[in-house]
C-alpha cells in the first residue's frame, strides 16, 4: 500500500509549560511554516497547554493531540478530561494506552479498550500504543504481549471505527532510554501487527492503517526506521522537545 500518509507525532509528556509551548511553536514555525506535502504532523502537549497550542496553530495544517482521556463523557470524575471536552477544544487526535500510563498509572488493557472506544465514539482519532518490556522481550514474550494488548483494545471496534485508528508500536525498553529497536526488529513487529489487524478487520483496514514506531526516535535513526515497508511514521518523545530535531524527523518522513 502506498497511499498511507506518514504521520509524525510529538508526545511532549509532562514537559513544557504554556509559555514554553508557545515559545517552542514560535521557533518551530519560523523554520517550518507548513508540514511537508504528504506528511501529517501532530503535536501532543500537556492538557494545560492544549488549548493555547490549538489557538496558536489554528491557521495551520499542524494538528493537535491530547496525551490521554477518560472514557465517560462527563460527571463526578475529579481530575479527568473527557472526549467531548477535547473535541470542543478542537483537538483531533488522542494518544491512548501509552506505556507510561500503563506502567506508572496502572492502566489495564481493559481500561485502554474503554478509552479507545470512547475516543472514537466522541470523534477523536486515537493513537493506540502497544509494546513489550525488556523482560518480556528477553523471555520471548513480545508477540504474546502484543497479541493480548491488541486483542483487548480492539475487541469491540467495528471495521468502520478502526478506519480512524493509528497504532504505535513502542517497545518499552526503547522509550527514553536511547536504545532503539533496529529497523529490522521494528519492521518485523510492524508487519506482524498489520497482519493481526488484517485478521481482526479486513485487508482493506490493515492496508490503510498507519503504524508508527516510537522509542528513542531521533534524526539519526528516523529515516531508516520510516523507510521500512510497514512503518508509516513516528511517535517522538524526547527529540520532539527540540524544534530542530523534530523538524529533521518530520523531514525524514517524506
Ligand atoms: P522517546 O519517547 O522518543 O523519548 O523514547 C517516545 C514515547 O514515549 O512516545
Boltz pocket constraint, residues with backbone or C-beta under 6 A from the ligand:
constraints:
  - pocket:
      binder: B
      contacts: [[A, 11], [A, 170], [A, 174], [A, 175], [A, 176], [A, 177], [A, 178], [A, 214], [A, 215], [A, 216], [A, 217], [A, 235], [A, 236], [A, 237], [A, 238], [A, 239]]
      max_distance: 6.0
